[in-house]
């Protein structure tokens, strides 16, 4: 069995953003040479997420509205975590959207269902953050 590891780096201009990272993960898969196996993609920061869904701007807007209802950013004083930092809402949004995804690799390709894409979700941006891509297989 072979193993491949790569770190992707992102820095979003906004506090919250969604980035389709499917092309970068596909590049990692091509570089790995692995044809059958699994790829793990995970956010290496506690205020960001990796998830699978449709690449549709209306849906991304709906995520933002839904997450803001469940864990509103302001007022910052509503959270006990917000003393030194003001990002308690970002931690909660990450819990809802998830830390990682695992995708099957079949015949050298990501084995997706219709419309599935891999996204990086940022909830406390404007600084460099890492995404881990780990591929195992043959």
LINNORFEN-V559708 format. One record per helix or strand. SS is the DSSP state (H for helix, E for strand). FROM is the first residue (numbers start at 0). LEN is the number of residues. If there is no record, write none. Layout:
ss=SS from=FROM len=LEN
ss=SS from=FROM len=LEN
This chain:
ss=E from=1 len=9
ss=E from=16 len=4
ss=H from=21 len=11
ss=E from=36 len=7
ss=E from=47 len=6
ss=H from=56 len=14
ss=H from=75 len=3
ss=H from=87 len=10
ss=E from=99 len=7
ss=E from=108 len=2
ss=E from=116 len=6
ss=E from=128 len=9
